[in-house]
Amino acid sequence: MWRTLQPDLVLAFTMGLHERLGEGSPVQILTADIIEREIARVLLWSCGQIANLHGEVVELKGHFRLPHFLTIDEEGNIFVLDEELESILTFSPHGALVQKVKYDTKVLQVPRGLVGDRGQLFTCDWGMHYVVKLAAWWPTGKLDSVEIDRSGKLCYPYGVAMTSERDLVVTDSGRSRVVVMKRGGGEISIESEAFVEPMSVVVDKEDNIYVTDREENLSQGPVGKVILMTLSGELVRSFTSWFDCERKTLVPLGEELAIALDPWGYIFISDYLNGTVMCLNSDFEGQGYSEFDGSELKPFGLVCDAGGNLLLTDERQARVLMIPHSFFRQSTT
C-alpha cells in the first residue's frame, strides 16, 4: 500500500540515495531495486522508529556537549536533553537536527529523565523536587508551554516513564519509592523494602515496572540492582548481577544504571561507572559491550524505538549512538 511522502521524507530519500551512491553518480544506476529499497527505508520513519540502519551503527555528533537523557516519540523523532548546553535538541527519524531550544534554568536546574507522550515531554528536576511537563514542539523557538507539579510530594525525583494508560511513573529516590501519577488526577505510591534509591525506570507492555537501584554488599560495597515489580507493588524479582554468556561468569552491576526494553522483551542496561551496555534476556543472561564502533563508552541514557533499535547517549564522545536491533541478534545467537 503506497503512502504519500512528506516533503522532509522526500528530501531524506534523495539525501539517502546521494549518501549511498556517492557524489556525481550517473542517473542510470538508479535501478528499480535501489529505488524500492530506499522508499521502503523511508516509509519506516513514520512508524515510531528511527531510520533503517542497514545493520550499521550510526552516530549523531557535533551537536552536543553533555548529552544525558533522550526519548523517542510516536513518529520516531528523537529528543535529547543536554545539560551543559541547557537545551533540548530534536532530531528527525533519519538524524537531521530539527530544533534546538534552551530551557529556563530557573525552571529546570538539575533535569533527570525524559519521556514523551503525544506532543508532550516530561522530565524531573532532581534538585527542585518536581515534575515538569513541556510541549515537544516550539514554533516560537522558546519553551513557552511549561507546567510544573509543585505539590511538594516528591523528594529528589529521578526517572520518568509512561504506562499503557498514559499514567506517569516517577522514581522518588529521596523517599525510596515509586509514584504513579494518574492522568485523570490522583496518585499511587508504590513502596517496598527492595527500594533504597530508585533511579531509572521503564514500563513493559504488561505495565510491569523495571527500576534501577542500589544496595550495600558487605563484601563488595555498594552494587547496582534492577527491580521488577507490578504496578500494584508486588515484587517479582530483583538482580544485582548478570550472567555474561561469552565469558561464562556472573558480573555485578555498577551503581549508576539506566534501563530500556525493546518490543521483544530484551533488557538493555547502561552501566555508567563501568562503561558498559548490556543486552540481556529475562533471566539476566546476555552480553556486555564496552564499545560499538571502536571507541570506548561512557553511556548515560538509553531508549529503544518501536523496531527494537537502541539509542544511547555517550558522555565520553558527546554523541548519540544508534545501534540496529540486528546487531544484538547477531551477537546473542
Phi and psi in degrees as GROMACS dihedral restraints (atoms count N, CA, C in turn):
[ dihedral_restraints ]
;  ai    aj    ak    al  type     phi  dphi    fc
    3     4     5     6     1   -84.5    20    10
    4     5     6     7     1   146.1    20    10
    6     7     8     9     1  -127.4    20    10
    7     8     9    10     1   150.3    20    10
    9    10    11    12     1   -70.7    20    10
   10    11    12    13     1   130.0    20    10
   12    13    14    15     1   -83.9    20    10
   13    14    15    16     1   132.7    20    10
   15    16    17    18     1   -70.6    20    10
   16    17    18    19     1   156.9    20    10
   18    19    20    21     1   -54.2    20    10
   19    20    21    22     1   -41.3    20    10
   21    22    23    24     1   -68.2    20    10
   22    23    24    25     1   -29.2    20    10
   24    25    26    27     1   -73.3    20    10
   25    26    27    28     1   -36.3    20    10
   27    28    29    30     1   -63.4    20    10
   28    29    30    31     1   -42.7    20    10
   30    31    32    33     1   -61.4    20    10
   31    32    33    34     1   -45.0    20    10
   33    34    35    36     1   -62.9    20    10
   34    35    36    37     1   -36.5    20    10
   36    37    38    39     1   -61.2    20    10
   37    38    39    40     1   -48.4    20    10
   39    40    41    42     1   -68.0    20    10
   40    41    42    43     1   -36.5    20    10
   42    43    44    45     1   -65.4    20    10
   43    44    45    46     1   -40.5    20    10
   45    46    47    48     1   -61.8    20    10
   46    47    48    49     1   -42.1    20    10
   48    49    50    51     1   -64.0    20    10
   49    50    51    52     1   -41.8    20    10
   51    52    53    54     1   -61.2    20    10
   52    53    54    55     1   -43.0    20    10
   54    55    56    57     1   -64.3    20    10
   55    56    57    58     1   -39.1    20    10
   57    58    59    60     1   -80.6    20    10
   58    59    60    61     1   -33.6    20    10
   60    61    62    63     1   -91.0    20    10
   61    62    63    64     1   -22.7    20    10
   63    64    65    66     1    91.5    20    10
   64    65    66    67     1   155.3    20    10
   66    67    68    69     1   -67.0    20    10
   67    68    69    70     1   136.8    20    10
   69    70    71    72     1    80.5    20    10
   70    71    72    73     1    12.3    20    10
   72    73    74    75     1   -68.7    20    10
   73    74    75    76     1   138.8    20    10
   75    76    77    78     1   -69.5    20    10
   76    77    78    79     1   148.6    20    10
   78    79    80    81     1   -62.2    20    10
   79    80    81    82     1   -28.6    20    10
   81    82    83    84     1   -58.8    20    10
   82    83    84    85     1   -25.1    20    10
   84    85    86    87     1   -83.3    20    10
   85    86    87    88     1     0.5    20    10
   87    88    89    90     1   -79.3    20    10
   88    89    90    91     1    72.0    20    10
   90    91    92    93     1   -75.8    20    10
   91    92    93    94     1   166.0    20    10
   93    94    95    96     1   -60.1    20    10
   94    95    96    97     1   -37.4    20    10
   96    97    98    99     1   -68.9    20    10
   97    98    99   100     1   -35.3    20    10
   99   100   101   102     1   -66.2    20    10
  100   101   102   103     1   -46.2    20    10
  102   103   104   105     1   -62.9    20    10
  103   104   105   106     1   -42.4    20    10
  105   106   107   108     1   -62.6    20    10
  106   107   108   109     1   -42.0    20    10
  108   109   110   111     1   -63.5    20    10
  109   110   111   112     1   -43.4    20    10
  111   112   113   114     1   -69.7    20    10
  112   113   114   115     1   -38.0    20    10
  114   115   116   117     1   -65.5    20    10
  115   116   117   118     1   -41.6    20    10
  117   118   119   120     1   -60.9    20    10
  118   119   120   121     1   -38.0    20    10
  120   121   122   123     1   -64.3    20    10
  121   122   123   124     1   -43.4    20    10
  123   124   125   126     1   -66.0    20    10
  124   125   126   127     1   -40.9    20    10
  126   127   128   129     1   -63.8    20    10
  127   128   129   130     1   -22.4    20    10
  129   130   131   132     1   -69.2    20    10
  130   131   132   133     1   -21.5    20    10
  132   133   134   135     1   -70.0    20    10
  133   134   135   136     1   -17.6    20    10
  135   136   137   138     1  -104.1    20    10
  136   137   138   139     1    24.4    20    10
  138   139   140   141     1  -119.7    20    10
  139   140   141   142     1    33.1    20    10
  141   142   143   144     1    73.9    20    10
  142   143   144   145     1    18.6    20    10
  144   145   146   147     1  -124.6    20    10
  145   146   147   148     1   156.3    20    10
  147   148   149   150     1   -77.5    20    10
  148   149   150   151     1   175.2    20    10
  150   151   152   153     1   -61.9    20    10
  151   152   153   154     1   148.7    20    10
  153   154   155   156     1   -58.9    20    10
  154   155   156   157     1   123.7    20    10
  156   157   158   159     1   -91.6    20    10
  157   158   159   160     1    -3.1    20    10
  159   160   161   162     1    51.9    20    10
  160   161   162   163     1    40.4    20    10
  162   163   164   165     1    74.8    20    10
  163   164   165   166     1     7.2    20    10
  165   166   167   168     1  -106.6    20    10
  166   167   168   169     1   145.7    20    10
  168   169   170   171     1   -82.7    20    10
  169   170   171   172     1   128.0    20    10
  171   172   173   174     1  -119.7    20    10
  172   173   174   175     1   143.0    20    10
  174   175   176   177     1  -118.2    20    10
  175   176   177   178     1   144.9    20    10
  177   178   179   180     1  -103.9    20    10
  178   179   180   181     1   116.8    20    10
  180   181   182   183     1  -141.9    20    10
  181   182   183   184     1   155.5    20    10
  183   184   185   186     1    95.9    20    10
  184   185   186   187     1    -4.9    20    10
  186   187   188   189     1  -105.4    20    10
  187   188   189   190     1   -13.7    20    10
  189   190   191   192     1  -119.9    20    10
  190   191   192   193     1   163.5    20    10
  192   193   194   195     1  -123.5    20    10
  193   194   195   196     1   -45.4    20    10
  195   196   197   198     1  -142.9    20    10
  196   197   198   199     1    70.2    20    10
  198   199   200   201     1   -72.6    20    10
  199   200   201   202     1   129.6    20    10
  201   202   203   204     1  -122.4    20    10
  202   203   204   205     1   -63.3    20    10
  204   205   206   207     1  -108.4    20    10
  205   206   207   208     1   149.3    20    10
  207   208   209   210     1  -151.8    20    10
  208   209   210   211     1   158.3    20    10
  210   211   212   213     1  -150.4    20    10
  211   212   213   214     1   167.1    20    10
  213   214   215   216     1  -127.6    20    10
  214   215   216   217     1   136.2    20    10
  216   217   218   219     1   -91.1    20    10
  217   218   219   220     1  -175.8    20    10
  219   220   221   222     1   -65.4    20    10
  220   221   222   223     1   -19.4    20    10
  222   223   224   225     1  -100.5    20    10
  223   224   225   226     1     3.3    20    10
  225   226   227   228     1    89.8    20    10
  226   227   228   229     1     4.9    20    10
  228   229   230   231     1   -70.8    20    10
  229   230   231   232     1   144.6    20    10
  231   232   233   234     1  -110.2    20    10
  232   233   234   235     1   127.5    20    10
  234   235   236   237     1  -114.5    20    10
  235   236   237   238     1   126.5    20    10
  237   238   239   240     1  -124.7    20    10
  238   239   240   241     1   128.5    20    10
  240   241   242   243     1   -98.4    20    10
  241   242   243   244     1   118.3    20    10
  243   244   245   246     1  -108.5    20    10
  244   245   246   247     1   115.2    20    10
  246   247   248   249     1   -73.2    20    10
  247   248   249   250     1   -33.6    20    10
  249   250   251   252     1   -75.7    20    10
  250   251   252   253     1   -37.1    20    10
  252   253   254   255     1   -77.0    20    10
  253   254   255   256     1   -13.7    20    10
  255   256   257   258     1    53.0    20    10
  256   257   258   259     1    48.8    20    10
  258   259   260   261     1  -143.9    20    10
  259   260   261   262     1   158.6    20    10
  261   262   263   264     1  -113.0    20    10
  262   263   264   265     1   123.4    20    10
  264   265   266   267     1  -106.7    20    10
  265   266   267   268     1   136.8    20    10
  267   268   269   270     1  -116.9    20    10
  268   269   270   271     1   132.4    20    10
  270   271   272   273     1  -122.0    20    10
  271   272   273   274     1   145.5    20    10
  273   274   275   276     1   -70.3    20    10
  274   275   276   277     1   168.0    20    10
  276   277   278   279     1   -58.7    20    10
  277   278   279   280     1   -22.8    20    10
  279   280   281   282     1   -98.4    20    10
  280   281   282   283     1    11.4    20    10
  282   283   284   285     1    93.2    20    10
  283   284   285   286     1    10.9    20    10
  285   286   287   288     1   -85.8    20    10
  286   287   288   289     1   134.7    20    10
  288   289   290   291     1   -68.1    20    10
  289   290   291   292     1   122.6    20    10
  291   292   293   294     1  -101.0    20    10
  292   293   294   295     1   -44.3    20    10
  294   295   296   297     1  -153.4    20    10
  295   296   297   298     1   153.2    20    10
  297   298   299   300     1  -139.9    20    10
  298   299   300   301     1   117.2    20    10
  300   301   302   303     1  -128.5    20    10
  301   302   303   304     1   128.7    20    10
  303   304   305   306     1   -77.7    20    10
  304   305   306   307     1   140.7    20    10
  306   307   308   309     1   -98.3    20    10
  307   308   309   310     1   158.5    20    10
  309   310   311   312     1   -77.6    20    10
  310   311   312   313     1   116.5    20    10
  312   313   314   315     1   -70.1    20    10
  313   314   315   316     1    -9.0    20    10
  315   316   317   318     1   -77.6    20    10
  316   317   318   319     1   -23.6    20    10
  318   319   320   321     1   -93.3    20    10
  319   320   321   322     1   -44.3    20    10
  321   322   323   324     1  -118.5    20    10
  322   323   324   325     1   105.5    20    10
  324   325   326   327     1   -99.2    20    10
  325   326   327   328     1   -46.1    20    10
  327   328   329   330     1  -131.3    20    10
  328   329   330   331     1    75.1    20    10
  330   331   332   333     1   -67.4    20    10
  331   332   333   334     1   140.3    20    10
  333   334   335   336     1  -139.8    20    10
  334   335   336   337     1   129.8    20    10
  336   337   338   339     1    77.9    20    10
  337   338   339   340     1   157.3    20    10
  339   340   341   342     1  -160.9    20    10
  340   341   342   343     1   130.4    20    10
  342   343   344   345     1  -145.2    20    10
  343   344   345   346     1   145.0    20    10
  345   346   347   348     1  -111.4    20    10
  346   347   348   349     1   152.8    20    10
  348   349   350   351     1  -157.5    20    10
  349   350   351   352     1   105.1    20    10
  351   352   353   354     1    49.0    20    10
  352   353   354   355     1    58.1    20    10
  354   355   356   357     1    83.5    20    10
  355   356   357   358     1     8.7    20    10
  357   358   359   360     1  -127.7    20    10
  358   359   360   361     1   153.3    20    10
  360   361   362   363     1  -122.4    20    10
  361   362   363   364     1   143.8    20    10
  363   364   365   366     1  -124.2    20    10
  364   365   366   367     1   137.1    20    10
  366   367   368   369     1  -144.5    20    10
  367   368   369   370     1   165.4    20    10
  369   370   371   372     1  -108.0    20    10
  370   371   372   373     1   153.5    20    10
  372   373   374   375     1  -111.1    20    10
  373   374   375   376     1   111.0    20    10
  375   376   377   378     1   -63.4    20    10
  376   377   378   379     1   -38.1    20    10
  378   379   380   381     1   -85.0    20    10
  379   380   381   382     1   -29.7    20    10
  381   382   383   384     1   -91.7    20    10
  382   383   384   385     1    -7.9    20    10
  384   385   386   387     1    65.6    20    10
  385   386   387   388     1    40.8    20    10
  387   388   389   390     1  -146.7    20    10
  388   389   390   391     1   170.7    20    10
  390   391   392   393     1  -104.0    20    10
  391   392   393   394     1   139.1    20    10
  393   394   395   396     1  -117.6    20    10
  394   395   396   397     1   133.3    20    10
  396   397   398   399     1  -109.4    20    10
  397   398   399   400     1   129.3    20    10
  399   400   401   402     1  -124.0    20    10
  400   401   402   403     1   152.4    20    10
  402   403   404   405     1   -71.3    20    10
  403   404   405   406     1   140.1    20    10
  405   406   407   408     1   -75.8    20    10
  406   407   408   409     1   -26.5    20    10
  408   409   410   411     1  -122.1    20    10
  409   410   411   412     1   136.7    20    10
  411   412   413   414     1  -129.2    20    10
  412   413   414   415     1    87.3    20    10
  414   415   416   417     1   -59.3    20    10
  415   416   417   418     1   -28.5    20    10
  417   418   419   420     1   -81.3    20    10
  418   419   420   421     1    -9.6    20    10
  420   421   422   423     1    82.1    20    10
  421   422   423   424     1     7.3    20    10
  423   424   425   426     1  -129.4    20    10
  424   425   426   427     1   151.7    20    10
  426   427   428   429     1   -78.6    20    10
  427   428   429   430     1    78.8    20    10
  429   430   431   432     1   -97.6    20    10
  430   431   432   433     1     7.7    20    10
  432   433   434   435     1  -131.0    20    10
  433   434   435   436     1    92.6    20    10
  435   436   437   438     1  -130.2    20    10
  436   437   438   439     1   130.3    20    10
  438   439   440   441     1  -123.9    20    10
  439   440   441   442     1   138.3    20    10
  441   442   443   444     1  -125.0    20    10
  442   443   444   445     1   133.3    20    10
  444   445   446   447     1   -88.7    20    10
  445   446   447   448     1   103.1    20    10
  447   448   449   450     1  -102.9    20    10
  448   449   450   451     1    32.2    20    10
  450   451   452   453     1   -68.6    20    10
  451   452   453   454     1   -19.4    20    10
  453   454   455   456     1    76.9    20    10
  454   455   456   457     1    13.4    20    10
  456   457   458   459     1   -85.4    20    10
  457   458   459   460     1   -13.1    20    10
  459   460   461   462     1  -104.7    20    10
  460   461   462   463     1   152.1    20    10
  462   463   464   465     1  -137.0    20    10
  463   464   465   466     1   108.8    20    10
  465   466   467   468     1    55.4    20    10
  466   467   468   469     1    59.3    20    10
  468   469   470   471     1   -69.2    20    10
  469   470   471   472     1   146.7    20    10
  471   472   473   474     1  -128.8    20    10
  472   473   474   475     1   -55.1    20    10
  474   475   476   477     1  -109.1    20    10
  475   476   477   478     1   151.7    20    10
  477   478   479   480     1  -134.9    20    10
  478   479   480   481     1   144.0    20    10
  480   481   482   483     1  -150.0    20    10
  481   482   483   484     1   172.7    20    10
  483   484   485   486     1  -128.4    20    10
  484   485   486   487     1   135.3    20    10
  486   487   488   489     1   -85.5    20    10
  487   488   489   490     1   175.2    20    10
  489   490   491   492     1   -65.4    20    10
  490   491   492   493     1   -24.1    20    10
  492   493   494   495     1   -88.8    20    10
  493   494   495   496     1     7.1    20    10
  495   496   497   498     1    65.4    20    10
  496   497   498   499     1    28.4    20    10
  498   499   500   501     1   -84.1    20    10
  499   500   501   502     1   146.7    20    10
  501   502   503   504     1   -90.8    20    10
  502   503   504   505     1   130.1    20    10
  504   505   506   507     1  -107.7    20    10
  505   506   507   508     1   124.6    20    10
  507   508   509   510     1  -126.5    20    10
  508   509   510   511     1   131.5    20    10
  510   511   512   513     1   -84.3    20    10
  511   512   513   514     1   123.6    20    10
  513   514   515   516     1  -104.1    20    10
  514   515   516   517     1    80.9    20    10
  516   517   518   519     1   -65.2    20    10
  517   518   519   520     1   -32.0    20    10
  519   520   521   522     1   -70.8    20    10
  520   521   522   523     1   -20.6    20    10
  522   523   524   525     1  -113.6    20    10
  523   524   525   526     1    11.8    20    10
  525   526   527   528     1    52.4    20    10
  526   527   528   529     1    53.1    20    10
  528   529   530   531     1  -155.0    20    10
  529   530   531   532     1   172.8    20    10
  531   532   533   534     1  -120.4    20    10
  532   533   534   535     1   136.4    20    10
  534   535   536   537     1  -115.4    20    10
  535   536   537   538     1   130.7    20    10
  537   538   539   540     1  -102.8    20    10
  538   539   540   541     1   114.2    20    10
  540   541   542   543     1   -93.8    20    10
  541   542   543   544     1   111.1    20    10
  543   544   545   546     1   -69.5    20    10
  544   545   546   547     1   139.9    20    10
  546   547   548   549     1   -61.3    20    10
  547   548   549   550     1   -35.0    20    10
  549   550   551   552     1   -87.6    20    10
  550   551   552   553     1     3.9    20    10
  552   553   554   555     1   112.2    20    10
  553   554   555   556     1   154.1    20    10
  555   556   557   558     1    86.9    20    10
  556   557   558   559     1   172.3    20    10
  558   559   560   561     1  -152.0    20    10
  559   560   561   562     1   160.6    20    10
  561   562   563   564     1  -122.5    20    10
  562   563   564   565     1   129.1    20    10
  564   565   566   567     1   -99.8    20    10
  565   566   567   568     1   121.0    20    10
  567   568   569   570     1  -103.0    20    10
  568   569   570   571     1   112.5    20    10
  570   571   572   573     1  -119.5    20    10
  571   572   573   574     1   142.2    20    10
  573   574   575   576     1  -156.5    20    10
  574   575   576   577     1   148.8    20    10
  576   577   578   579     1   -65.1    20    10
  577   578   579   580     1   -17.6    20    10
  579   580   581   582     1   -70.6    20    10
  580   581   582   583     1   -23.3    20    10
  582   583   584   585     1   -83.8    20    10
  583   584   585   586     1   132.2    20    10
  585   586   587   588     1  -115.8    20    10
  586   587   588   589     1   -60.2    20    10
  588   589   590   591     1  -143.7    20    10
  589   590   591   592     1    73.6    20    10
  591   592   593   594     1   -61.5    20    10
  592   593   594   595     1   138.0    20    10
  594   595   596   597     1  -123.8    20    10
  595   596   597   598     1   -96.0    20    10
  597   598   599   600     1   -73.1    20    10
  598   599   600   601     1   149.1    20    10
  600   601   602   603     1  -145.2    20    10
  601   602   603   604     1   146.2    20    10
  603   604   605   606     1  -145.4    20    10
  604   605   606   607     1   153.6    20    10
  606   607   608   609     1  -119.2    20    10
  607   608   609   610     1   134.3    20    10
  609   610   611   612     1   -89.5    20    10
  610   611   612   613     1  -176.2    20    10
  612   613   614   615     1   -65.1    20    10
  613   614   615   616     1   -25.8    20    10
  615   616   617   618     1   -92.7    20    10
  616   617   618   619     1     9.8    20    10
  618   619   620   621     1    65.6    20    10
  619   620   621   622     1    27.4    20    10
  621   622   623   624     1   -81.7    20    10
  622   623   624   625     1   148.2    20    10
  624   625   626   627     1  -108.6    20    10
  625   626   627   628     1   137.4    20    10
  627   628   629   630     1  -110.0    20    10
  628   629   630   631     1   124.0    20    10
  630   631   632   633     1  -125.4    20    10
  631   632   633   634     1   132.5    20    10
  633   634   635   636     1   -89.4    20    10
  634   635   636   637     1   144.3    20    10
  636   637   638   639     1  -153.2    20    10
  637   638   639   640     1  -164.3    20    10
  639   640   641   642     1  -147.4    20    10
  640   641   642   643     1   164.1    20    10
  642   643   644   645     1  -151.6    20    10
  643   644   645   646     1   160.4    20    10
  645   646   647   648     1   -87.4    20    10
  646   647   648   649     1   127.9    20    10
  648   649   650   651     1  -110.8    20    10
  649   650   651   652     1   124.7    20    10
  651   652   653   654     1   -59.9    20    10
  652   653   654   655     1   -34.2    20    10
  654   655   656   657     1   -92.1    20    10
  655   656   657   658     1   -30.4    20    10
  657   658   659   660     1  -107.6    20    10
  658   659   660   661     1   -11.5    20    10
  660   661   662   663     1    84.2    20    10
  661   662   663   664     1  -157.2    20    10
  663   664   665   666     1   -65.5    20    10
  664   665   666   667     1   136.0    20    10
  666   667   668   669     1  -132.4    20    10
  667   668   669   670     1   157.5    20    10
  669   670   671   672     1   -79.3    20    10
  670   671   672   673     1   161.7    20    10
  672   673   674   675     1  -148.2    20    10
  673   674   675   676     1   143.8    20    10
  675   676   677   678     1  -117.6    20    10
  676   677   678   679     1   128.5    20    10
  678   679   680   681     1  -114.8    20    10
  679   680   681   682     1   129.1    20    10
  681   682   683   684     1  -107.0    20    10
  682   683   684   685     1   124.4    20    10
  684   685   686   687     1  -145.1    20    10
  685   686   687   688     1   150.0    20    10
  687   688   689   690     1   -80.3    20    10
  688   689   690   691     1   164.1    20    10
  690   691   692   693     1   -66.8    20    10
  691   692   693   694     1   -19.2    20    10
  693   694   695   696     1   -81.8    20    10
  694   695   696   697     1    -3.6    20    10
  696   697   698   699     1    96.3    20    10
  697   698   699   700     1     8.6    20    10
  699   700   701   702     1   -82.5    20    10
  700   701   702   703     1   123.4    20    10
  702   703   704   705     1   -73.6    20    10
  703   704   705   706     1   122.6    20    10
  705   706   707   708     1   -89.5    20    10
  706   707   708   709     1   -54.2    20    10
  708   709   710   711     1  -172.1    20    10
  709   710   711   712     1   170.0    20    10
  711   712   713   714     1  -144.0    20    10
  712   713   714   715     1   157.1    20    10
  714   715   716   717     1  -133.4    20    10
  715   716   717   718     1   139.3    20    10
  717   718   719   720     1  -115.6    20    10
  718   719   720   721     1     0.7    20    10
  720   721   722   723     1  -152.2    20    10
  721   722   723   724     1   167.2    20    10
  723   724   725   726     1  -134.3    20    10
  724   725   726   727     1   155.8    20    10
  726   727   728   729     1   -96.9    20    10
  727   728   729   730     1   119.4    20    10
  729   730   731   732     1   -83.1    20    10
  730   731   732   733     1   106.8    20    10
  732   733   734   735     1   -68.2    20    10
  733   734   735   736     1   -23.6    20    10
  735   736   737   738     1   -77.9    20    10
  736   737   738   739     1   -43.4    20    10
  738   739   740   741     1   -94.8    20    10
  739   740   741   742     1    -5.8    20    10
  741   742   743   744     1    57.0    20    10
  742   743   744   745     1    49.5    20    10
  744   745   746   747     1  -150.1    20    10
  745   746   747   748     1   155.8    20    10
  747   748   749   750     1   -82.3    20    10
  748   749   750   751     1   136.8    20    10
  750   751   752   753     1  -122.7    20    10
  751   752   753   754     1   124.1    20    10
  753   754   755   756     1   -68.5    20    10
  754   755   756   757     1   148.2    20    10
  756   757   758   759     1   -80.5    20    10
  757   758   759   760     1   145.1    20    10
  759   760   761   762     1   -77.3    20    10
  760   761   762   763     1   177.3    20    10
  762   763   764   765     1   -81.6    20    10
  763   764   765   766     1   -33.9    20    10
  765   766   767   768     1  -104.6    20    10
  766   767   768   769     1    99.3    20    10
  768   769   770   771     1  -120.9    20    10
  769   770   771   772     1   148.2    20    10
  771   772   773   774     1  -126.4    20    10
  772   773   774   775     1   157.4    20    10
  774   775   776   777     1  -140.0    20    10
  775   776   777   778     1   147.3    20    10
  777   778   779   780     1  -147.9    20    10
  778   779   780   781     1   158.7    20    10
  780   781   782   783     1  -126.2    20    10
  781   782   783   784     1   143.1    20    10
  783   784   785   786     1   -97.9    20    10
  784   785   786   787     1   172.0    20    10
  786   787   788   789     1   -63.0    20    10
  787   788   789   790     1   -16.5    20    10
  789   790   791   792     1  -100.1    20    10
  790   791   792   793     1     7.0    20    10
  792   793   794   795     1    91.1    20    10
  793   794   795   796     1     4.0    20    10
  795   796   797   798     1   -71.5    20    10
  796   797   798   799     1   144.0    20    10
  798   799   800   801     1  -106.8    20    10
  799   800   801   802     1   126.9    20    10
  801   802   803   804     1  -112.4    20    10
  802   803   804   805     1   130.2    20    10
  804   805   806   807     1  -129.7    20    10
  805   806   807   808     1   129.2    20    10
  807   808   809   810     1   -99.8    20    10
  808   809   810   811     1   128.1    20    10
  810   811   812   813     1  -107.6    20    10
  811   812   813   814     1    98.7    20    10
  813   814   815   816     1   -62.3    20    10
  814   815   816   817     1   -46.5    20    10
  816   817   818   819     1   -67.2    20    10
  817   818   819   820     1   -35.7    20    10
  819   820   821   822     1   -95.1    20    10
  820   821   822   823     1     0.2    20    10
  822   823   824   825     1    60.5    20    10
  823   824   825   826     1    42.8    20    10
  825   826   827   828     1  -134.5    20    10
  826   827   828   829     1   146.4    20    10
  828   829   830   831     1  -118.6    20    10
  829   830   831   832     1   129.2    20    10
  831   832   833   834     1  -108.9    20    10
  832   833   834   835     1   140.0    20    10
  834   835   836   837     1  -112.5    20    10
  835   836   837   838     1   114.0    20    10
  837   838   839   840     1  -127.7    20    10
  838   839   840   841     1   152.5    20    10
  840   841   842   843     1   -86.1    20    10
  841   842   843   844     1  -174.9    20    10
  843   844   845   846     1   -67.6    20    10
  844   845   846   847     1   -16.9    20    10
  846   847   848   849     1   -94.6    20    10
  847   848   849   850     1    11.4    20    10
  849   850   851   852     1    61.1    20    10
  850   851   852   853     1    42.2    20    10
  852   853   854   855     1  -115.6    20    10
  853   854   855   856     1   138.3    20    10
  855   856   857   858     1   171.0    20    10
  856   857   858   859     1  -141.6    20    10
  858   859   860   861     1  -138.7    20    10
  859   860   861   862     1   148.5    20    10
  861   862   863   864     1  -109.8    20    10
  862   863   864   865     1   150.3    20    10
  864   865   866   867     1  -131.3    20    10
  865   866   867   868     1   123.1    20    10
  867   868   869   870     1   -96.3    20    10
  868   869   870   871     1    -7.0    20    10
  870   871   872   873     1  -159.9    20    10
  871   872   873   874     1   156.4    20    10
  873   874   875   876     1  -122.2    20    10
  874   875   876   877     1   -20.2    20    10
  876   877   878   879     1  -138.1    20    10
  877   878   879   880     1    24.1    20    10
  879   880   881   882     1    94.6    20    10
  880   881   882   883     1    -8.9    20    10
  882   883   884   885     1  -106.7    20    10
  883   884   885   886     1   135.1    20    10
  885   886   887   888     1   -63.7    20    10
  886   887   888   889     1   149.2    20    10
  888   889   890   891     1  -103.7    20    10
  889   890   891   892     1   153.2    20    10
  891   892   893   894     1  -131.6    20    10
  892   893   894   895     1    75.1    20    10
  894   895   896   897     1   -73.7    20    10
  895   896   897   898     1   141.1    20    10
  897   898   899   900     1  -121.4    20    10
  898   899   900   901     1   -75.0    20    10
  900   901   902   903     1  -104.1    20    10
  901   902   903   904     1   157.6    20    10
  903   904   905   906     1  -154.9    20    10
  904   905   906   907     1   156.3    20    10
  906   907   908   909     1  -155.9    20    10
  907   908   909   910     1   150.0    20    10
  909   910   911   912     1  -108.1    20    10
  910   911   912   913     1   144.8    20    10
  912   913   914   915     1   -91.7    20    10
  913   914   915   916     1  -177.7    20    10
  915   916   917   918     1   -67.1    20    10
  916   917   918   919     1   -17.1    20    10
  918   919   920   921     1   -97.3    20    10
  919   920   921   922     1     5.0    20    10
  921   922   923   924     1    84.8    20    10
  922   923   924   925     1     6.1    20    10
  924   925   926   927     1   -76.1    20    10
  925   926   927   928     1   143.5    20    10
  927   928   929   930     1  -103.2    20    10
  928   929   930   931     1   134.4    20    10
  930   931   932   933     1  -118.5    20    10
  931   932   933   934     1   136.4    20    10
  933   934   935   936     1  -143.2    20    10
  934   935   936   937     1   149.5    20    10
  936   937   938   939     1   -91.1    20    10
  937   938   939   940     1   132.8    20    10
  939   940   941   942     1  -114.3    20    10
  940   941   942   943     1   104.6    20    10
  942   943   944   945     1   -66.3    20    10
  943   944   945   946     1   -34.5    20    10
  945   946   947   948     1   -61.8    20    10
  946   947   948   949     1   -43.2    20    10
  948   949   950   951     1  -100.6    20    10
  949   950   951   952     1     3.8    20    10
  951   952   953   954     1    49.0    20    10
  952   953   954   955     1    62.5    20    10
  954   955   956   957     1  -153.9    20    10
  955   956   957   958     1   170.4    20    10
  957   958   959   960     1  -115.8    20    10
  958   959   960   961     1   130.0    20    10
  960   961   962   963     1  -101.4    20    10
  961   962   963   964     1   137.3    20    10
  963   964   965   966     1  -114.8    20    10
  964   965   966   967     1   115.6    20    10
  966   967   968   969     1  -116.7    20    10
  967   968   969   970     1   122.4    20    10
  969   970   971   972     1   -68.5    20    10
  970   971   972   973     1   148.9    20    10
  972   973   974   975     1   -60.8    20    10
  973   974   975   976     1   -28.6    20    10
  975   976   977   978     1   -64.4    20    10
  976   977   978   979     1   -26.2    20    10
  978   979   980   981     1   -60.0    20    10
  979   980   981   982     1   -44.9    20    10
  981   982   983   984     1   -77.0    20    10
  982   983   984   985     1   -33.7    20    10
  984   985   986   987     1   -63.6    20    10
  985   986   987   988     1   -38.9    20    10
  987   988   989   990     1   -68.8    20    10
  988   989   990   991     1   -35.5    20    10
  990   991   992   993     1   -75.1    20    10
  991   992   993   994     1   -29.9    20    10
  993   994   995   996     1   -99.0    20    10
  994   995   996   997     1     0.0    20    10
